[in-house]
Amino acid sequence: MVVGTPGRIKDLIDKKALRTDFLKIVVLDEADEMLGRGFVDEIREIFENLPADIQVCLFSATMPPEIVEMTEKFMKDPVKILVKNQQLTLEGIKQFYISLQEDSQKFGTLLQLYKNMTIAQCIVFTNRKERVKELADKLAEHKFVVSCISGDM
């Protein structure tokens, strides 16, 4: 299994550190985000280096028509599986969305969540790799056991 951002995967292929001839499946999670954020060229180059009979799986909460049109170039006879909104959360997993007026309120709100809830494990997603390190450092300062991962780590 290989997990990485399109840029990192392309880099590994270019450096011949990742052989693609025996790959059977390629998975793009949050496909609409990746394809919509300028990763199109990297993804296209990755697919040019993949076996012709590879299975492509795209996962996304939304799939705008222009993204569907683009993915048709990579997929053969795709099957769409649509999940109803009430089925999106898995049993035993709670997801929260809290709308805040200011970015500066986020860390304090996260601390309040930890203070008011029993949380055994938690995954916090950020939109920038710099933010991953900042958040991990701040949580460690508050004596939380934390691990982080991003494209650079």
DOKEPA-77723 format. One record per residue: residue in three letters; x, y, z of N, C-alpha, C, O in turn. Coordinates in steps of 0.001 Angstrom, whole numbers, padded with zeros to 6 digits, always signed. Each point is the difference from the previous one (the first is absolute). Example, Ala and Ser with C-alpha at 12.3 -4.5 7.8 and 13.67 -1.06 7.14 Angstrom:
residues 2
ALA+013190-005690+007800-000890+001190+000000+000900+001200+000000+001036-000019+000665
SER-001386+001069-001385+000820+001190+000060-000770+001090+000730+000509+001108+000169
end
This chain:
residues 153
MET+000860-001171+000000-000860+001171+000000+000900+001225+000000+000986+000066+000734
VAL-001332+000873-001546+000719+001264-000057-001017+001101+000267-001047+000054-000646
VAL+001353+000817+001593-000882+001106+000334+000796+001283-000138+001108+000098+000527
GLY-001651+000880-001221+000714+001259-000128-000781+001013-000793-001024-000310-000608
THR+001521+001513+000626-000606+001050-000814+000389-000241-001457+000986-000685-000271
PRO-001746+001239-000663+000357-000190-001403+001435+000437-000311+000707-000680-000743
GLY-000284+001797+001302+001360+000474-000256+001056-000963+000498+000997-000235-000682
ARG-001205-000330+001875+000964-000940+000571+000027-001309-000778+001073-000549-000248
ILE-002236+000045-000137-000071-001230-000786+000701+000198-001343+000768-000857-000437
LYS-001036+001988-000215+000649+000289-001282+001516+000068+000174+000746-000526-000827
ASP-000296+001166+001891+001433+000105+000284+000624-001389+000167+001076-000260-000537
LEU-001736-000624+001269+000509-001359+000202+000069-000767-001320+000953-000741-000244
ILE-001964+000923-000603+000008-000654-001312+001145+000555-000848+000737-000760-000628
ASP-000591+002092+000611+001058+000637-000793+001395-000458+000430+000890-000164-000834
LYS-000708-000040+002127+001305-000425+000538+000195-001512-000070+001008-000532+000465
LYS-001995-000153-001056+000025-001468-000107+000028-000676+001369+000448-001140+000121
ALA-000923+001837+000905-000081-000576+001338-001320-000744+000189-000156-000757+000958
LEU-000785+000970-001861-001288-000689+000040-000241-000627-001363-000189+000694-000999
ARG+000198-002022+000981-000297-000732-001239-001501-000187-000099-000647-000446+000948
THR+000109+000786-002084-001454-000046-000168-000475-001187-000828-001207-000205-000131
ASP+002119-000581-000430-000425-001054-000920-000865-001082+000630-000738-000680-000713
PHE+000808+000503+002028-000786-001062+000634-001173+000541+000820-000683-000762+000683
LEU+000454+002057-000748-001123+000570+000731-001314-000480-000610-000132-000113-001219
LYS-000835-000167+002089-001310-000475-000446-001108+001019+000225-000978+000045-000747
ILE+001142+000780+001792-001047+000951+000364+000645+001337+000363+001034+000033+000667
VAL-001637+001050-001101+000406+001332+000435-001242+000677+000584-001084-000051-000581
VAL+001265+000686+001743-001110+000617+000714+000281+001494+000149+001072+000393+000458
LEU-002025+000419-000841+000076+001440+000219-001085+000372+001003-001188-000028-000323
ASP+001598+000376+001540-000950+000432+001012-000133+001516-000100+000965+000689-000331
GLU-002137-000176+000611-000289+001430-000164+000368+000425-001425+000639+001029-000218
ALA-001058-001844-000729+000364+000209-001402-000384+001378-000508+000766+000625-000733
ASP-001945-000144+001116-000420+001315-000489+000938+001085+000488+000299+000943-000733
GLU+000172-001071+001979+000932+000987+000552+001336-000044-000742+000534+001040-000384
MET-000002-002234+000186+001300-000116-000662-000063+000441-001451+000869+000730-000478
LEU-001904-001179-000217-000103+000365-001410-000341+001470-000166+000350+000603-001014
GLY-001027-000017+001992-000383+001400-000077+001050+000963+000519-000140+001209-000184
ARG+001184-001702+000825+001021+000871+000587+001295+000049-000795+001050+000339+000545
GLY-001113-000665-001799+001195+000135-000813+000893-001232-000034+001139+000084-000460
PHE-001629-001225+000936+000784-001227-000069-000263-000761-001292+000481-001121-000170
VAL-001235+001716-000734-000417-000691-001219+001205-000488-000792+000016-001151-000437
ASP+000996+001997+000241+001163-000391-000792+000753-001154+000654+000404-000942-000682
GLU-000209+001010+002013+000685-001082+000695-000773-001307-000112+000587-001056-000237
ILE-001897+001128+000406-000819-001206-000078+000034-000576-001410+000093-001216-000174
ARG-000168+002077-000826+000072-000460-001389+001335-000709-000251+000029-001062-000621
GLU+001069+001642+001099+001317-000618-000193+000117-001318+000759+000634-000936-000486
ILE-001232+000853+001662-000006-001263+000748-000713-001067-000820+000510-001109-000161
PHE-001701+001446-000361-000778-000972-000751+000701-000436-001282-000204-001123-000463
GLU+001018+001985-000111+000752-000373-001194+001039-001073+000309+000450-000699-000907
ASN-000062+000559+002177+000993-000986+000404-000609-001251+000636+000723-000845+000528
LEU-002037+000729-000580-000675-001141+000616-000388-001026-001059-000186+000342-001167
PRO+000064-001600+001580-000443-001029-000952-001375+000328-000569-000828+000610+000675
ALA+000592-001014-001906-001262+000322-000670-001197-000664+000671-001113+000522-000070
ASP+001326-001662+000717-001120-000734+000596-000207+000306+001486-000677-000756+000696
ILE+001245+001839-000213-000106+000328+001422-001429+000413+000360-000708+000604-000805
GLN+000304-000942+002022-001313+000416+000495+000158+001346+000683+000902+000181+000818
VAL-001767+000761-001145+000047+001341+000571-001213+000189+000904-001134-000237-000416
CYS+001378+000665+001659-001079+000261+000956+000072+001464+000421+001038+000462+000473
LEU-002116+000252-000640-000077+001399+000411-001001+000117+001136-001116-000511-000089
PHE+001520+001185+001154-000887+000205+001138-000121+001493+000254+000990+000732-000009
SER-002214-000298+000233-000225+001409+000235-001402+000224+000531-000940-000711-000358
ALA+000815+001704+001213-001320+000364+000500-000807+000697-001092-001228-000084-000023
THR+001922+000769-000877-000656+000661-001123+000785-000329-001264+001202-000261+000054
MET-001885+000277-001177+000667-000276-001265-000624+000896-001059-000927-000405-000701
PRO+001452+001647+000587-000542+000935-000990+000111-000560-001426+000902-000788-000284
PRO-001808+001189-000609-000015-000531-001367+001327+000132-000744+000373-000904-000747
GLU+000347+002011+000937+001270+000169-000718+001055-000986+000484+000877-000401-000766
ILE-000957+000009+002032+000930-000997+000531-000368-001380-000537+000880-000783-000358
VAL-002180+000483+000301-000459-001278-000564+000479-000117-001445+000487-001052-000416
GLU-000625+002125-000337+000431+000006-001408+001494-000288-000114+000423-000770-000863
MET+000370+001382+001727+001449-000200-000030+000375-001434+000375+000908-000580-000595
THR-001602+000010+001576+000340-001350+000460-000354-001066-001025+000564-001095+000027
GLU-001482+001398-000924-000357-000977-001023+001200-000360-000876+000021-001065-000617
LYS+000965+001940+000563+001219-000289-000758+000821-001096+000685+000743-000724-000661
PHE-000879+000601+001993+000794-000951+000762-000729-001304+000288+000628-000986+000386
MET-001939+000968-000566-000792-001136+000440-000722-000660-001161-000394+000657-000964
LYS+000228-001988+001077-000722-000766-001015-001261-000576+000643+000084-000682+001022
ASP-001219+000942-001596-001277-000499+000516-000135+000222+001503-000162-000967+000745
PRO+000223+002211-000281-000057+000239+001445-001363-000340+000598-001038+000111-000653
VAL+001077-000526+001909-001201-000281+000764-000095+001068+001071+000962+000243+000728
LYS-002123+000399-000630-000206+001030+001017-000728-000611+001186-001010-000686-000163
ILE+001532+000941+001356-000660-000433+001224-000315+001259+000785+000904+000703+000451
LEU-002173-000424-000293-000438+001204+000700-000463-000379+001401-000739-000968+000180
VAL+001178+001733+000803-000350-000254+001388-000872+001143+000492+000323+001170-000210
LYS-001426-001506+000863-000878+001027+000548+000698+000703+001155+000795-000614+000712
ASN-001087+001893-000524+000636+000796+001048-000034-000670+001365+000999+000039+000720
GLN-002117-000653-000340-000098-000594+001333+000871-001235+000138+000177-000492+001114
GLN+000379-000032-002212+000854-001174+000055+001488+000361-000012+000841-000899+000033
LEU-000498+002174-000080+001397+000403-000136+000836-000242+001251+001194-000275-000117
THR-001771+000367+001297+000755-000188+001224-000058-001461+000415-001082-000580+000098
LEU+002237-000011+000143+000066-001391+000418-000371-000145+001468+000212+000915+000795
GLU-000759-002055-000445-000370-000256+001383+001245+000065+000884+001039-000570-000334
GLY-001153+001262+001452+001130+000115+000930+000918+001170-000294+000907+000291+000779
ILE-001135+000374-001889+000825+001157-000367-000885+001230+000010-001050+000031-000641
LYS+001483+000977+001372-000746+001253+000051+000794+001067-000747+001213+000125+000164
GLN-001914+000626-000973+000612+001091-000728-000668+001294+000425-001210+000048+000220
PHE+002017+001004-000106-000529+001287+000424+000442+001081-000968+001101-000038-000549
TYR-001969+000981+000359+000332+001205-000756-000452+001174+000855-001169+000091+000374
ILE+002081+000790-000072-000322+001181+000795+000393+001224-000809+001167+000172-000352
SER-002119+000658+000066+000262+001207-000764+000478+001097+000948-000653+000291+001001
LEU+001787+000310-001319+000574+001058+000826+000168+001266-000828+000240-000056-001206
GLN-000371+001191+001871+000143+001279-000687+001458+000314-000341+000291+000553-001060
GLU+000615-000908+001960+001410+000359-000159+000888-001235+000064-000264-000922+000772
ASP+001298+000906-001569+000978-001079+000013+000652-000135+001381+000328-001106+000430
SER-000147+002211+000244+000653+000003+001307-000809-000758+001065+000540-000322+001058
GLN-001813+000034-001316-000852-000711+000948+000161-001519-000086-000477-000717+000880
LYS+001129+000225-001907+000027-001438-000261+000709-000801+001086-000537-001005+000466
PHE+001727+001426-000054+000734-000802+000972-000716-000031+001344-000095-001059+000620
GLY-000402+002179-000168-000732+000046+001261-001244-000877-000044-000337-000655+000986
THR-000339+000642-002113-001182-000840-000165+000387-001477+000050-000706-000807+000606
LEU+001814+000455-001234+000481-001380+000048+000317-000413+001443-000341-001105+000422
LEU+000988+001989+000321+000293-000296+001402-001280-000187+000805-000067-000876+000862
GLN-000949+001692-001137-001288-000126+000694-000664-001344-000309-000604-000618+000877
LEU+000720+000176-002124-000548-001306-000357+000666-001102+000814-000670-000883+000535
TYR+001989+000943-000450+000730-000999+000788-000380+000072+001480-000079-001029+000671
LYS-000149+002213-000174-000343+000184+001409-001393-000552+000309-000221-000554+001077
ASN-000713+000699-002010-001394-000349+000252-000415-001382-000510-001138-000420+000213
MET+002038-000281-000875-000348-001306-000551+001077-001013+000365+001153+000364+000230
THR-001528-001606-000181+000968-001074+000158+000408-000436-001401-000805-000551-000751
ILE+002052+000802+000412+000481-000295-001346+001204-000931+000123+001044+000388+000525
ALA-001200-001616-001013+001096-000961+000047+000950+000210-001182+001220-000056+000154
GLN-001788+000295-001315+000792+000234-001196-000688+001076-000829-001222+000147+000018
CYS+002039+000593-000738-000561+001094-000780+000886+000253-001212+001224-000096+000092
ILE-001827+000412-001208+000734+000423-001191-000472+001413-000316-001198+000256-000114
VAL+002154+000654-000026-000309+001374-000355+000641+000265-001356+001206-000177-000171
PHE-002007+000597-000773+000500+000316-001333+000217+001498-000116-000793+000797+000503
THR+001868-000426-001167+000259+001411-000292+000152+000150-001506+000139-000989-000720
ASN-000166+002215+000256+000088+000211-001444+001405+000397-000468+000213+000214-001194
ARG+000737-000115+002111+001379+000319-000386+000960-000802+000862-000252-000210+001187
LYS+001367-000243-001786+000958-000797+000771+000684+000826+001089+000412-000559+001016
GLU-000283+001863-001201+000577+000845+001054-000899-000020+001231+000469+000021+001138
ARG-001759-000062-001396-000986-000006+001073+000063-001301+000800-000253+000002+001205
VAL+000588-001108-001865+000141-001296+000676+001050+000114+001102-000247-000394+001140
LYS+001405+000925-001474+001100+000129+000957-000367+000973+001118+000248-000276+001173
GLU-000833+001401-001534-000411+000991+001009-000971-000611+001005+000155+000174+001209
LEU-001153-000890-001714-001000-000593+000876+000615-001080+000881-000298-000067+001193
ALA+001140-000768-001758+000658-001051+000788+000845+000611+001108-000029-000482+001133
ASP+000773+001527-001438+000839+000660+001007-000846+000605+001119+000329-000139+001178
LYS-001419+000809-001550-000865+000619+001017-000660-001048+000890-000104+000189+001212
LEU-000341-001295-001810-000608-001066+000792+001028-000631+000936-000323-000311+001147
ALA+001541+000119-001611+001062-000563+000840+000310+000930+001170+000249-000462+001113
GLU-000264+001776-001363+000217+000974+001079-001056-000140+001097+000266+000296+001165
HIS-001455-000744-001538-001091-000190+000957-000051-001448+000506-001019-000443+000530
LYS+002122-000286-000700+000171-001358+000534-000873-001058-000673-000326-001014+000617
PHE-000052+001237-001864-000722-001022-000750+001012-000882-000704+001030+000477-000474
VAL-001329-001774+000408+000815-000916-000805-000496+000144-001434-001180-000207-000286
VAL+002083+000559-000598-000424+000329-001355+001029-000505-001009+001204+000008+000252
SER-001710-000442-001389+000827-000345-001149-000555+000775-001179-001188+000318-000048
CYS+002046-000022-000887-000496+000729-001170+000608-000570-001260+001064-000619+000020
ILE-001759+000841-001107+000478-000443-001302-000424+001028-001045-001108+000535+000038
SER+002009-000279-000957-000310+000872-001136+000902-000416-001139+000731-000984+000109
GLY-000774+001720-001191+000824-000329-001148+001490+000067+000270+000779-000633-000712
ASP-000363+001380+001721+001424+000143+000315+000457-000871+001153+001189-000018+000317
MET-002111-000715+000326+000370-000757+001202-000227-001480-000181+000260-000782+000915
end
